[in-house]
Amino acid sequence: MSQWGYHKARRVLAALMRIGWSIKRESGGSHRVLNRAGWPDVVFAFHDSEEIGPHMMARIARRTGLEPKDL
């Protein structure tokens, strides 16, 4: 079973900001490019109220260093 549950995109984005990510660029709607020193840029393409499931949460975690405790 996955350690990741379902989370609102706004909560995930807030957690990413707390661990050092920042918004580099926003393009209309839901697309945001995030950056953090020592990591490649990541595109975060979710509307704030959208639910992100466990599979996508695991992919985000691999690319950003996010851990369940960060939420």
All heavy atoms as TSV, in Angstrom:
chain	resi	resn	atom	element	x	y	z
A	1	MET	N	N	0.841	-1.190	0.000
A	1	MET	CA	C	0.000	0.000	0.000
A	1	MET	C	C	0.886	1.254	0.000
A	1	MET	O	O	1.921	1.287	0.639
A	1	MET	CB	C	-0.919	-0.017	1.204
A	1	MET	CG	C	-1.878	1.126	1.256
A	1	MET	SD	S	-3.432	0.527	1.923
A	1	MET	CE	C	-4.455	1.872	1.499
A	2	SER	N	N	0.435	2.268	-0.687
A	2	SER	CA	C	1.203	3.499	-0.820
A	2	SER	C	C	1.189	4.305	0.474
A	2	SER	O	O	0.218	4.326	1.210
A	2	SER	CB	C	0.607	4.347	-1.946
A	2	SER	OG	O	1.251	5.588	-1.996
A	3	GLN	N	N	2.291	4.991	0.721
A	3	GLN	CA	C	2.359	5.876	1.876
A	3	GLN	C	C	1.705	7.227	1.573
A	3	GLN	O	O	1.534	8.044	2.454
A	3	GLN	CB	C	3.802	6.061	2.307
A	3	GLN	CG	C	4.683	6.650	1.217
A	3	GLN	CD	C	6.134	6.691	1.616
A	3	GLN	OE1	O	6.461	6.671	2.790
A	3	GLN	NE2	N	7.017	6.749	0.637
A	4	TRP	N	N	1.351	7.427	0.316
A	4	TRP	CA	C	0.736	8.674	-0.115
A	4	TRP	C	C	-0.761	8.496	-0.236
A	4	TRP	O	O	-1.232	7.566	-0.857
A	4	TRP	CB	C	1.285	9.108	-1.476
A	4	TRP	CG	C	2.736	9.433	-1.419
A	4	TRP	CD1	C	3.767	8.650	-1.833
A	4	TRP	CD2	C	3.333	10.621	-0.903
A	4	TRP	NE1	N	4.956	9.278	-1.614
A	4	TRP	CE2	C	4.721	10.492	-1.041
A	4	TRP	CE3	C	2.816	11.782	-0.336
A	4	TRP	CZ2	C	5.610	11.478	-0.637
A	4	TRP	CZ3	C	3.702	12.762	0.062
A	4	TRP	CH2	C	5.084	12.608	-0.087
A	5	GLY	N	N	-1.525	9.419	0.311
A	5	GLY	CA	C	-2.970	9.407	0.142
A	5	GLY	C	C	-3.363	10.442	-0.887
A	5	GLY	O	O	-2.569	10.830	-1.740
A	6	TYR	N	N	-4.597	10.903	-0.795
A	6	TYR	CA	C	-5.091	11.962	-1.674
A	6	TYR	C	C	-4.915	13.297	-0.964
A	6	TYR	O	O	-5.201	13.410	0.225
A	6	TYR	CB	C	-6.569	11.738	-2.004
A	6	TYR	CG	C	-6.773	10.590	-2.955
A	6	TYR	CD1	C	-6.836	9.283	-2.505
A	6	TYR	CD2	C	-6.885	10.814	-4.320
A	6	TYR	CE1	C	-7.006	8.222	-3.383
A	6	TYR	CE2	C	-7.058	9.770	-5.210
A	6	TYR	CZ	C	-7.124	8.481	-4.735
A	6	TYR	OH	O	-7.286	7.446	-5.618
A	7	HIS	N	N	-4.434	14.301	-1.717
A	7	HIS	CA	C	-4.201	15.624	-1.134
A	7	HIS	C	C	-4.620	16.700	-2.118
A	7	HIS	O	O	-4.457	16.543	-3.325
A	7	HIS	CB	C	-2.727	15.812	-0.781
A	7	HIS	CG	C	-2.220	14.831	0.226
A	7	HIS	ND1	N	-2.477	14.956	1.566
A	7	HIS	CD2	C	-1.518	13.687	0.086
A	7	HIS	CE1	C	-1.937	13.941	2.208
A	7	HIS	NE2	N	-1.355	13.151	1.324
A	8	LYS	N	N	-5.118	17.803	-1.592
A	8	LYS	CA	C	-5.450	18.951	-2.429
A	8	LYS	C	C	-4.162	19.585	-2.950
A	8	LYS	O	O	-3.164	19.668	-2.233
A	8	LYS	CB	C	-6.230	20.009	-1.640
A	8	LYS	CG	C	-7.624	19.584	-1.230
A	8	LYS	CD	C	-8.568	19.709	-2.388
A	8	LYS	CE	C	-9.992	19.461	-1.902
A	8	LYS	NZ	N	-10.925	19.414	-2.996
A	9	ALA	N	N	-4.208	20.033	-4.190
A	9	ALA	CA	C	-3.023	20.624	-4.817
A	9	ALA	C	C	-2.516	21.830	-4.032
A	9	ALA	O	O	-1.299	22.019	-3.916
A	9	ALA	CB	C	-3.323	21.013	-6.256
A	10	ARG	N	N	-3.408	22.635	-3.470
A	10	ARG	CA	C	-2.945	23.824	-2.730
A	10	ARG	C	C	-2.118	23.414	-1.516
A	10	ARG	O	O	-1.143	24.067	-1.160
A	10	ARG	CB	C	-4.097	24.748	-2.362
A	10	ARG	CG	C	-4.835	24.447	-1.099
A	10	ARG	CD	C	-5.853	25.509	-0.701
A	10	ARG	NE	N	-6.881	25.757	-1.681
A	10	ARG	CZ	C	-7.979	25.014	-1.830
A	10	ARG	NH1	N	-8.193	23.989	-1.035
A	10	ARG	NH2	N	-8.861	25.295	-2.755
A	11	ARG	N	N	-2.486	22.291	-0.879
A	11	ARG	CA	C	-1.748	21.799	0.285
A	11	ARG	C	C	-0.373	21.269	-0.133
A	11	ARG	O	O	0.627	21.485	0.562
A	11	ARG	CB	C	-2.565	20.697	0.956
A	11	ARG	CG	C	-1.949	20.147	2.194
A	11	ARG	CD	C	-2.873	19.157	2.871
A	11	ARG	NE	N	-2.206	18.599	4.027
A	11	ARG	CZ	C	-2.564	17.470	4.610
A	11	ARG	NH1	N	-3.603	16.801	4.166
A	11	ARG	NH2	N	-1.914	17.020	5.644
A	12	VAL	N	N	-0.324	20.600	-1.265
A	12	VAL	CA	C	0.946	20.069	-1.778
A	12	VAL	C	C	1.878	21.217	-2.157
A	12	VAL	O	O	3.060	21.218	-1.806
A	12	VAL	CB	C	0.709	19.134	-2.983
A	12	VAL	CG1	C	2.027	18.666	-3.585
A	12	VAL	CG2	C	-0.161	17.945	-2.571
A	13	LEU	N	N	1.347	22.223	-2.838
A	13	LEU	CA	C	2.162	23.377	-3.225
A	13	LEU	C	C	2.696	24.101	-1.985
A	13	LEU	O	O	3.870	24.479	-1.939
A	13	LEU	CB	C	1.355	24.340	-4.103
A	13	LEU	CG	C	2.105	25.548	-4.633
A	13	LEU	CD1	C	3.318	25.125	-5.470
A	13	LEU	CD2	C	1.186	26.441	-5.450
A	14	ALA	N	N	1.865	24.268	-0.973
A	14	ALA	CA	C	2.299	24.921	0.270
A	14	ALA	C	C	3.427	24.121	0.925
A	14	ALA	O	O	4.402	24.698	1.421
A	14	ALA	CB	C	1.127	25.080	1.225
A	15	ALA	N	N	3.315	22.803	0.912
A	15	ALA	CA	C	4.363	21.952	1.489
A	15	ALA	C	C	5.663	22.091	0.704
A	15	ALA	O	O	6.751	22.148	1.293
A	15	ALA	CB	C	3.901	20.501	1.516
A	16	LEU	N	N	5.558	22.156	-0.617
A	16	LEU	CA	C	6.751	22.337	-1.447
A	16	LEU	C	C	7.433	23.662	-1.126
A	16	LEU	O	O	8.667	23.733	-1.041
A	16	LEU	CB	C	6.397	22.257	-2.929
A	16	LEU	CG	C	6.004	20.863	-3.432
A	16	LEU	CD1	C	5.455	20.947	-4.854
A	16	LEU	CD2	C	7.188	19.912	-3.368
A	17	MET	N	N	6.640	24.698	-0.919
A	17	MET	CA	C	7.207	26.014	-0.587
A	17	MET	C	C	7.928	25.954	0.765
A	17	MET	O	O	8.991	26.541	0.919
A	17	MET	CB	C	6.111	27.079	-0.542
A	17	MET	CG	C	5.325	27.197	-1.817
A	17	MET	SD	S	6.268	27.870	-3.135
A	17	MET	CE	C	5.432	29.392	-3.344
A	18	ARG	N	N	7.357	25.206	1.710
A	18	ARG	CA	C	7.981	25.089	3.036
A	18	ARG	C	C	9.324	24.372	2.980
A	18	ARG	O	O	10.207	24.649	3.805
A	18	ARG	CB	C	7.053	24.352	4.012
A	18	ARG	CG	C	5.930	25.201	4.541
A	18	ARG	CD	C	5.244	24.557	5.742
A	18	ARG	NE	N	4.672	23.257	5.440
A	18	ARG	CZ	C	3.455	23.057	4.928
A	18	ARG	NH1	N	2.665	24.085	4.667
A	18	ARG	NH2	N	3.005	21.835	4.698
A	19	ILE	N	N	9.503	23.441	2.037
A	19	ILE	CA	C	10.781	22.715	1.968
A	19	ILE	C	C	11.772	23.384	1.009
A	19	ILE	O	O	12.807	22.809	0.702
A	19	ILE	CB	C	10.595	21.219	1.617
A	19	ILE	CG1	C	10.034	21.018	0.213
A	19	ILE	CG2	C	9.756	20.517	2.683
A	19	ILE	CD1	C	10.099	19.575	-0.288
A	20	GLY	N	N	11.458	24.574	0.542
A	20	GLY	CA	C	12.448	25.344	-0.204
A	20	GLY	C	C	12.170	25.618	-1.664
A	20	GLY	O	O	12.961	26.267	-2.337
A	21	TRP	N	N	11.061	25.115	-2.197
A	21	TRP	CA	C	10.706	25.399	-3.586
A	21	TRP	C	C	10.066	26.779	-3.676
A	21	TRP	O	O	9.429	27.241	-2.737
A	21	TRP	CB	C	9.746	24.336	-4.124
A	21	TRP	CG	C	10.423	23.025	-4.338
A	21	TRP	CD1	C	10.566	22.025	-3.422
A	21	TRP	CD2	C	11.091	22.581	-5.513
A	21	TRP	NE1	N	11.277	20.992	-3.968
A	21	TRP	CE2	C	11.612	21.302	-5.257
A	21	TRP	CE3	C	11.294	23.142	-6.768
A	21	TRP	CZ2	C	12.326	20.578	-6.206
A	21	TRP	CZ3	C	12.002	22.420	-7.714
A	21	TRP	CH2	C	12.507	21.164	-7.432
A	22	SER	N	N	10.243	27.437	-4.801
A	22	SER	CA	C	9.585	28.721	-5.040
A	22	SER	C	C	9.041	28.748	-6.463
A	22	SER	O	O	9.486	27.985	-7.321
A	22	SER	CB	C	10.556	29.882	-4.816
A	22	SER	OG	O	11.652	29.782	-5.687
A	23	ILE	N	N	8.080	29.633	-6.682
A	23	ILE	CA	C	7.481	29.751	-8.010
A	23	ILE	C	C	8.385	30.628	-8.859
A	23	ILE	O	O	8.621	31.785	-8.548
A	23	ILE	CB	C	6.053	30.327	-7.930
A	23	ILE	CG1	C	5.162	29.363	-7.142
A	23	ILE	CG2	C	5.498	30.568	-9.333
A	23	ILE	CD1	C	3.760	29.892	-6.871
A	24	LYS	N	N	8.906	30.037	-9.910
A	24	LYS	CA	C	9.796	30.747	-10.834
A	24	LYS	C	C	8.971	31.484	-11.882
A	24	LYS	O	O	9.299	32.601	-12.264
A	24	LYS	CB	C	10.722	29.723	-11.499
A	24	LYS	CG	C	11.674	30.280	-12.515
A	24	LYS	CD	C	12.557	29.149	-13.053
A	24	LYS	CE	C	13.545	29.627	-14.069
A	24	LYS	NZ	N	14.379	28.496	-14.544
A	25	ARG	N	N	7.902	30.818	-12.334
A	25	ARG	CA	C	7.087	31.394	-13.409
A	25	ARG	C	C	5.699	30.785	-13.353
A	25	ARG	O	O	5.536	29.615	-13.026
A	25	ARG	CB	C	7.778	31.061	-14.741
A	25	ARG	CG	C	7.152	31.620	-15.958
A	25	ARG	CD	C	8.025	31.392	-17.202
A	25	ARG	NE	N	8.106	29.992	-17.601
A	25	ARG	CZ	C	9.199	29.245	-17.529
A	25	ARG	NH1	N	10.319	29.738	-17.056
A	25	ARG	NH2	N	9.187	27.995	-17.925
A	26	GLU	N	N	4.686	31.589	-13.654
A	26	GLU	CA	C	3.311	31.097	-13.770
A	26	GLU	C	C	2.812	31.415	-15.160
A	26	GLU	O	O	3.056	32.490	-15.674
A	26	GLU	CB	C	2.398	31.784	-12.747
A	26	GLU	CG	C	2.661	31.385	-11.322
A	26	GLU	CD	C	1.599	31.900	-10.384
A	26	GLU	OE1	O	0.437	31.469	-10.498
A	26	GLU	OE2	O	1.940	32.735	-9.534
A	27	SER	N	N	2.123	30.443	-15.750
A	27	SER	CA	C	1.494	30.717	-17.035
A	27	SER	C	C	0.019	30.420	-16.877
A	27	SER	O	O	-0.331	29.374	-16.317
A	27	SER	CB	C	2.125	29.873	-18.142
A	27	SER	OG	O	2.014	28.509	-17.867
A	28	GLY	N	N	-0.811	31.321	-17.307
A	28	GLY	CA	C	-2.252	31.265	-17.137
A	28	GLY	C	C	-2.831	29.941	-16.689
A	28	GLY	O	O	-2.412	28.893	-17.118
A	29	GLY	N	N	-3.734	29.994	-15.784
A	29	GLY	CA	C	-4.388	28.785	-15.309
A	29	GLY	C	C	-3.591	28.063	-14.251
A	29	GLY	O	O	-3.171	28.647	-13.274
A	30	SER	N	N	-3.351	26.789	-14.499
A	30	SER	CA	C	-2.818	25.941	-13.437
A	30	SER	C	C	-1.310	25.689	-13.511
A	30	SER	O	O	-0.754	25.105	-12.599
A	30	SER	CB	C	-3.532	24.591	-13.496
A	30	SER	OG	O	-3.311	23.986	-14.748
A	31	HIS	N	N	-0.650	26.092	-14.566
A	31	HIS	CA	C	0.763	25.747	-14.729
A	31	HIS	C	C	1.690	26.710	-13.989
A	31	HIS	O	O	1.637	27.919	-14.194
A	31	HIS	CB	C	1.154	25.716	-16.211
A	31	HIS	CG	C	0.642	24.516	-16.920
A	31	HIS	ND1	N	-0.692	24.296	-17.148
A	31	HIS	CD2	C	1.288	23.453	-17.435
A	31	HIS	CE1	C	-0.843	23.146	-17.776
A	31	HIS	NE2	N	0.356	22.610	-17.962
A	32	ARG	N	N	2.538	26.117	-13.145
A	32	ARG	CA	C	3.553	26.887	-12.431
A	32	ARG	C	C	4.873	26.147	-12.579
A	32	ARG	O	O	4.920	24.932	-12.458
A	32	ARG	CB	C	3.227	26.993	-10.944
A	32	ARG	CG	C	1.932	27.688	-10.633
A	32	ARG	CD	C	1.654	27.573	-9.130
A	32	ARG	NE	N	0.388	28.168	-8.783
A	32	ARG	CZ	C	-0.721	27.482	-8.523
A	32	ARG	NH1	N	-0.728	26.168	-8.594
A	32	ARG	NH2	N	-1.830	28.105	-8.201
A	33	VAL	N	N	5.946	26.886	-12.822
A	33	VAL	CA	C	7.278	26.286	-12.867
A	33	VAL	C	C	7.922	26.600	-11.522
A	33	VAL	O	O	8.004	27.756	-11.106
A	33	VAL	CB	C	8.125	26.857	-14.021
A	33	VAL	CG1	C	9.532	26.266	-13.983
A	33	VAL	CG2	C	7.456	26.566	-15.359
A	34	LEU	N	N	8.349	25.540	-10.818
A	34	LEU	CA	C	8.954	25.694	-9.501
A	34	LEU	C	C	10.451	25.483	-9.607
A	34	LEU	O	O	10.920	24.681	-10.420
A	34	LEU	CB	C	8.369	24.658	-8.533
A	34	LEU	CG	C	6.854	24.604	-8.407
A	34	LEU	CD1	C	6.447	23.493	-7.443
A	34	LEU	CD2	C	6.295	25.932	-7.945
A	35	ASN	N	N	11.207	26.195	-8.772
A	35	ASN	CA	C	12.644	25.965	-8.747
A	35	ASN	C	C	13.153	25.915	-7.318
A	35	ASN	O	O	12.553	26.451	-6.400
A	35	ASN	CB	C	13.409	26.983	-9.594
A	35	ASN	CG	C	13.428	28.355	-8.990
A	35	ASN	OD1	O	12.546	28.748	-8.251
A	35	ASN	ND2	N	14.452	29.116	-9.319
A	36	ARG	N	N	14.280	25.205	-7.173
A	36	ARG	CA	C	14.946	25.055	-5.881
A	36	ARG	C	C	16.414	24.792	-6.180
A	36	ARG	O	O	16.740	24.020	-7.091
A	36	ARG	CB	C	14.341	23.866	-5.124
A	36	ARG	CG	C	14.958	23.592	-3.771
A	36	ARG	CD	C	14.287	22.387	-3.120
A	36	ARG	NE	N	14.862	22.103	-1.824
A	36	ARG	CZ	C	14.575	21.026	-1.110
A	36	ARG	NH1	N	13.705	20.137	-1.565
A	36	ARG	NH2	N	15.134	20.826	0.055
A	37	ALA	N	N	17.281	25.429	-5.443
A	37	ALA	CA	C	18.716	25.257	-5.669
A	37	ALA	C	C	19.101	23.782	-5.579
A	37	ALA	O	O	18.678	23.076	-4.665
A	37	ALA	CB	C	19.496	26.069	-4.639
A	38	GLY	N	N	19.871	23.328	-6.552
A	38	GLY	CA	C	20.348	21.957	-6.561
A	38	GLY	C	C	19.390	20.951	-7.175
A	38	GLY	O	O	19.689	19.762	-7.230
A	39	TRP	N	N	18.228	21.399	-7.632
A	39	TRP	CA	C	17.217	20.518	-8.237
A	39	TRP	C	C	16.843	21.061	-9.605
A	39	TRP	O	O	16.828	22.280	-9.802
A	39	TRP	CB	C	15.950	20.490	-7.379
A	39	TRP	CG	C	16.108	19.838	-6.047
A	39	TRP	CD1	C	16.684	20.376	-4.933
A	39	TRP	CD2	C	15.688	18.525	-5.676
A	39	TRP	NE1	N	16.631	19.480	-3.902
A	39	TRP	CE2	C	16.032	18.338	-4.324
A	39	TRP	CE3	C	15.056	17.500	-6.363
A	39	TRP	CZ2	C	15.755	17.152	-3.642
A	39	TRP	CZ3	C	14.775	16.332	-5.678
A	39	TRP	CH2	C	15.131	16.158	-4.336
A	40	PRO	N	N	16.487	20.174	-10.545
A	40	PRO	CA	C	15.967	20.685	-11.826
A	40	PRO	C	C	14.579	21.298	-11.618
A	40	PRO	O	O	13.864	20.906	-10.689
A	40	PRO	CB	C	15.886	19.449	-12.714
A	40	PRO	CG	C	16.076	18.271	-11.839
A	40	PRO	CD	C	16.625	18.731	-10.516
A	41	ASP	N	N	14.226	22.265	-12.451
A	41	ASP	CA	C	12.895	22.885	-12.361
A	41	ASP	C	C	11.808	21.829	-12.533
A	41	ASP	O	O	11.992	20.835	-13.223
A	41	ASP	CB	C	12.720	23.955	-13.442
A	41	ASP	CG	C	13.553	25.203	-13.158
A	41	ASP	OD1	O	14.196	25.275	-12.101
A	41	ASP	OD2	O	13.551	26.101	-14.017
A	42	VAL	N	N	10.681	22.067	-11.885
A	42	VAL	CA	C	9.539	21.156	-11.926
A	42	VAL	C	C	8.303	21.932	-12.352
A	42	VAL	O	O	8.069	23.041	-11.869
A	42	VAL	CB	C	9.289	20.542	-10.521
A	42	VAL	CG1	C	8.014	19.735	-10.489
A	42	VAL	CG2	C	10.470	19.692	-10.098
A	43	VAL	N	N	7.516	21.367	-13.263
A	43	VAL	CA	C	6.249	21.976	-13.653
A	43	VAL	C	C	5.165	21.409	-12.741
A	43	VAL	O	O	4.986	20.192	-12.645
A	43	VAL	CB	C	5.899	21.693	-15.127
A	43	VAL	CG1	C	4.519	22.251	-15.471
A	43	VAL	CG2	C	6.953	22.285	-16.038
A	44	PHE	N	N	4.457	22.290	-12.046
A	44	PHE	CA	C	3.348	21.905	-11.165
A	44	PHE	C	C	2.083	22.362	-11.872
A	44	PHE	O	O	1.792	23.548	-11.934
A	44	PHE	CB	C	3.508	22.595	-9.801
A	44	PHE	CG	C	2.577	22.082	-8.744
A	44	PHE	CD1	C	2.872	20.925	-8.051
A	44	PHE	CD2	C	1.414	22.769	-8.430
A	44	PHE	CE1	C	2.020	20.452	-7.060
A	44	PHE	CE2	C	0.562	22.304	-7.453
A	44	PHE	CZ	C	0.862	21.144	-6.763
A	45	ALA	N	N	1.347	21.418	-12.449
A	45	ALA	CA	C	0.226	21.749	-13.334
A	45	ALA	C	C	-1.109	21.276	-12.765
A	45	ALA	O	O	-1.800	20.461	-13.359
A	45	ALA	CB	C	0.457	21.152	-14.706
A	46	PHE	N	N	-1.450	21.789	-11.591
A	46	PHE	CA	C	-2.700	21.406	-10.934
A	46	PHE	C	C	-3.436	22.654	-10.473
A	46	PHE	O	O	-2.822	23.604	-9.997
A	46	PHE	CB	C	-2.420	20.530	-9.704
A	46	PHE	CG	C	-1.648	19.285	-10.006
A	46	PHE	CD1	C	-0.277	19.238	-9.842
A	46	PHE	CD2	C	-2.293	18.155	-10.479
A	46	PHE	CE1	C	0.448	18.093	-10.125
A	46	PHE	CE2	C	-1.588	16.998	-10.766
A	46	PHE	CZ	C	-0.219	16.972	-10.591
A	47	HIS	N	N	-4.749	22.640	-10.590
A	47	HIS	CA	C	-5.565	23.704	-10.011
A	47	HIS	C	C	-5.585	23.515	-8.503
A	47	HIS	O	O	-5.536	22.375	-8.009
A	47	HIS	CB	C	-6.992	23.654	-10.565
A	47	HIS	CG	C	-7.082	24.055	-12.002
A	47	HIS	ND1	N	-7.071	25.368	-12.401
A	47	HIS	CD2	C	-7.143	23.316	-13.130
A	47	HIS	CE1	C	-7.134	25.413	-13.720
A	47	HIS	NE2	N	-7.178	24.183	-14.190
A	48	ASP	N	N	-5.688	24.609	-7.746
A	48	ASP	CA	C	-5.604	24.556	-6.289
A	48	ASP	C	C	-6.560	23.566	-5.642
A	48	ASP	O	O	-6.207	22.898	-4.676
A	48	ASP	CB	C	-5.844	25.942	-5.683
A	48	ASP	CG	C	-4.645	26.859	-5.869
A	48	ASP	OD1	O	-3.552	26.367	-6.225
A	48	ASP	OD2	O	-4.809	28.072	-5.648
A	49	SER	N	N	-7.776	23.453	-6.144
A	49	SER	CA	C	-8.764	22.585	-5.498
A	49	SER	C	C	-8.724	21.144	-6.017
A	49	SER	O	O	-9.464	20.292	-5.542
A	49	SER	CB	C	-10.167	23.160	-5.693
A	49	SER	OG	O	-10.468	23.221	-7.069
A	50	GLU	N	N	-7.848	20.867	-6.967
A	50	GLU	CA	C	-7.746	19.531	-7.552
A	50	GLU	C	C	-7.154	18.541	-6.549
A	50	GLU	O	O	-6.242	18.872	-5.795
A	50	GLU	CB	C	-6.851	19.615	-8.790
A	50	GLU	CG	C	-6.878	18.421	-9.682
A	50	GLU	CD	C	-6.115	18.670	-10.976
A	50	GLU	OE1	O	-5.909	19.845	-11.358
A	50	GLU	OE2	O	-5.731	17.683	-11.603
A	51	GLU	N	N	-7.690	17.315	-6.541
A	51	GLU	CA	C	-7.154	16.238	-5.702
A	51	GLU	C	C	-6.020	15.549	-6.455
A	51	GLU	O	O	-6.169	15.197	-7.620
A	51	GLU	CB	C	-8.242	15.194	-5.413
A	51	GLU	CG	C	-9.291	15.659	-4.434
A	51	GLU	CD	C	-8.892	15.444	-2.982
A	51	GLU	OE1	O	-7.940	14.693	-2.704
A	51	GLU	OE2	O	-9.545	16.042	-2.126
A	52	ILE	N	N	-4.903	15.349	-5.768
A	52	ILE	CA	C	-3.775	14.625	-6.350
A	52	ILE	C	C	-3.726	13.263	-5.670
A	52	ILE	O	O	-3.655	13.181	-4.442
A	52	ILE	CB	C	-2.453	15.387	-6.151
A	52	ILE	CG1	C	-2.549	16.789	-6.761
A	52	ILE	CG2	C	-1.295	14.603	-6.765
A	52	ILE	CD1	C	-1.339	17.662	-6.504
A	53	GLY	N	N	-3.763	12.212	-6.468
A	53	GLY	CA	C	-3.792	10.848	-5.944
A	53	GLY	C	C	-2.422	10.312	-5.569
A	53	GLY	O	O	-1.390	10.936	-5.837
A	54	PRO	N	N	-2.396	9.128	-4.965
A	54	PRO	CA	C	-1.152	8.536	-4.463
A	54	PRO	C	C	-0.078	8.321	-5.537
A	54	PRO	O	O	1.101	8.561	-5.286
A	54	PRO	CB	C	-1.584	7.194	-3.883
A	54	PRO	CG	C	-3.051	7.295	-3.692
A	54	PRO	CD	C	-3.558	8.312	-4.661
A	55	HIS	N	N	-0.475	7.887	-6.729
A	55	HIS	CA	C	0.513	7.633	-7.784
A	55	HIS	C	C	1.199	8.933	-8.197
A	55	HIS	O	O	2.437	8.993	-8.306
A	55	HIS	CB	C	-0.156	6.961	-8.982
A	55	HIS	CG	C	0.790	6.650	-10.093
A	55	HIS	ND1	N	1.737	5.653	-10.000
A	55	HIS	CD2	C	0.970	7.221	-11.301
A	55	HIS	CE1	C	2.445	5.630	-11.108
A	55	HIS	NE2	N	1.997	6.570	-11.926
A	56	MET	N	N	0.430	9.970	-8.419
A	56	MET	CA	C	1.009	11.262	-8.811
A	56	MET	C	C	1.793	11.877	-7.652
A	56	MET	O	O	2.834	12.498	-7.862
A	56	MET	CB	C	-0.091	12.215	-9.290
A	56	MET	CG	C	0.438	13.530	-9.826
A	56	MET	SD	S	1.644	13.381	-11.165
A	56	MET	CE	C	0.614	12.839	-12.489
A	57	MET	N	N	1.330	11.682	-6.421
A	57	MET	CA	C	2.074	12.181	-5.260
A	57	MET	C	C	3.457	11.537	-5.197
A	57	MET	O	O	4.442	12.211	-4.905
A	57	MET	CB	C	1.307	11.887	-3.961
A	57	MET	CG	C	0.098	12.764	-3.735
A	57	MET	SD	S	0.493	14.521	-3.568
A	57	MET	CE	C	1.612	14.513	-2.190
A	58	ALA	N	N	3.534	10.234	-5.500
A	58	ALA	CA	C	4.822	9.548	-5.496
A	58	ALA	C	C	5.747	10.122	-6.573
A	58	ALA	O	O	6.952	10.298	-6.343
A	58	ALA	CB	C	4.621	8.051	-5.702
A	59	ARG	N	N	5.185	10.434	-7.737
A	59	ARG	CA	C	5.989	11.033	-8.808
A	59	ARG	C	C	6.487	12.416	-8.400
A	59	ARG	O	O	7.649	12.770	-8.644
A	59	ARG	CB	C	5.170	11.134	-10.096
A	59	ARG	CG	C	4.923	9.769	-10.724
A	59	ARG	CD	C	4.097	9.887	-11.987
A	59	ARG	NE	N	4.864	10.589	-13.022
A	59	ARG	CZ	C	4.351	11.015	-14.157
A	59	ARG	NH1	N	3.067	10.816	-14.424
A	59	ARG	NH2	N	5.088	11.623	-15.058
A	60	ILE	N	N	5.617	13.214	-7.788
A	60	ILE	CA	C	6.015	14.552	-7.319
A	60	ILE	C	C	7.121	14.414	-6.274
A	60	ILE	O	O	8.102	15.154	-6.297
A	60	ILE	CB	C	4.792	15.305	-6.747
A	60	ILE	CG1	C	3.814	15.664	-7.874
A	60	ILE	CG2	C	5.229	16.561	-5.993
A	60	ILE	CD1	C	2.459	16.168	-7.398
A	61	ALA	N	N	6.961	13.457	-5.371
A	61	ALA	CA	C	7.953	13.251	-4.309
A	61	ALA	C	C	9.326	12.916	-4.895
A	61	ALA	O	O	10.340	13.452	-4.439
A	61	ALA	CB	C	7.481	12.149	-3.373
A	62	ARG	N	N	9.368	12.034	-5.890
A	62	ARG	CA	C	10.644	11.665	-6.512
A	62	ARG	C	C	11.329	12.871	-7.133
A	62	ARG	O	O	12.549	13.001	-7.084
A	62	ARG	CB	C	10.424	10.609	-7.596
A	62	ARG	CG	C	10.462	9.193	-7.089
A	62	ARG	CD	C	10.636	8.173	-8.203
A	62	ARG	NE	N	9.665	8.300	-9.286
A	62	ARG	CZ	C	8.433	7.792	-9.274
A	62	ARG	NH1	N	8.003	7.139	-8.226
A	62	ARG	NH2	N	7.640	7.933	-10.310
A	63	ARG	N	N	10.546	13.748	-7.727
A	63	ARG	CA	C	11.121	14.900	-8.447
A	63	ARG	C	C	11.447	16.081	-7.550
A	63	ARG	O	O	12.178	16.980	-7.964
A	63	ARG	CB	C	10.154	15.350	-9.541
A	63	ARG	CG	C	10.013	14.311	-10.624
A	63	ARG	CD	C	9.010	14.710	-11.648
A	63	ARG	NE	N	8.921	13.643	-12.661
A	63	ARG	CZ	C	7.940	13.516	-13.499
A	63	ARG	NH1	N	6.942	14.374	-13.498
A	63	ARG	NH2	N	7.935	12.535	-14.374
A	64	THR	N	N	10.863	16.117	-6.334
A	64	THR	CA	C	11.012	17.311	-5.498
A	64	THR	C	C	11.618	17.069	-4.129
A	64	THR	O	O	11.975	18.020	-3.437
A	64	THR	CB	C	9.630	17.969	-5.268
A	64	THR	OG1	O	8.801	17.081	-4.528
A	64	THR	CG2	C	8.972	18.371	-6.567
A	65	GLY	N	N	11.697	15.812	-3.703
A	65	GLY	CA	C	12.194	15.528	-2.358
A	65	GLY	C	C	11.112	15.635	-1.289
A	65	GLY	O	O	11.409	15.547	-0.095
A	66	LEU	N	N	9.880	15.820	-1.689
A	66	LEU	CA	C	8.759	15.905	-0.747
A	66	LEU	C	C	8.581	14.566	-0.037
A	66	LEU	O	O	8.695	13.513	-0.657
A	66	LEU	CB	C	7.469	16.280	-1.492
A	66	LEU	CG	C	6.250	16.572	-0.644
A	66	LEU	CD1	C	6.426	17.870	0.130
A	66	LEU	CD2	C	5.003	16.670	-1.519
A	67	GLU	N	N	8.322	14.628	1.249
A	67	GLU	CA	C	8.062	13.421	2.046
A	67	GLU	C	C	6.715	13.555	2.719
A	67	GLU	O	O	6.237	14.664	2.951
A	67	GLU	CB	C	9.156	13.251	3.092
A	67	GLU	CG	C	10.540	13.029	2.502
A	67	GLU	CD	C	11.617	12.864	3.556
A	67	GLU	OE1	O	11.269	12.651	4.738
A	67	GLU	OE2	O	12.788	12.966	3.202
A	68	PRO	N	N	6.082	12.412	3.060
A	68	PRO	CA	C	4.763	12.473	3.708
A	68	PRO	C	C	4.739	13.372	4.946
A	68	PRO	O	O	3.759	14.073	5.196
A	68	PRO	CB	C	4.467	11.017	4.072
A	68	PRO	CG	C	5.230	10.225	3.061
A	68	PRO	CD	C	6.489	11.023	2.805
A	69	LYS	N	N	5.816	13.393	5.715
A	69	LYS	CA	C	5.855	14.219	6.925
A	69	LYS	C	C	5.814	15.718	6.603
A	69	LYS	O	O	5.474	16.526	7.463
A	69	LYS	CB	C	7.096	13.894	7.766
A	69	LYS	CG	C	8.411	14.266	7.101
A	69	LYS	CD	C	9.587	13.981	8.004
A	69	LYS	CE	C	10.904	14.259	7.350
A	69	LYS	NZ	N	11.144	15.614	6.930
A	70	ASP	N	N	6.166	16.100	5.361
A	70	ASP	CA	C	6.167	17.512	4.973
A	70	ASP	C	C	4.761	18.080	4.806
A	70	ASP	O	O	4.576	19.284	4.809
A	70	ASP	CB	C	6.952	17.716	3.675
A	70	ASP	CG	C	8.420	17.334	3.830
A	70	ASP	OD1	O	8.985	17.565	4.919
A	70	ASP	OD2	O	8.983	16.810	2.860
A	71	LEU	N	N	3.790	17.201	4.615
A	71	LEU	CA	C	2.409	17.654	4.434
A	71	LEU	C	C	1.800	17.921	5.782
A	71	LEU	O	O	0.955	18.633	6.017
A	71	LEU	CB	C	1.594	16.609	3.676
A	71	LEU	CG	C	2.058	16.390	2.239
A	71	LEU	CD1	C	1.423	15.133	1.674
A	71	LEU	CD2	C	1.700	17.577	1.362
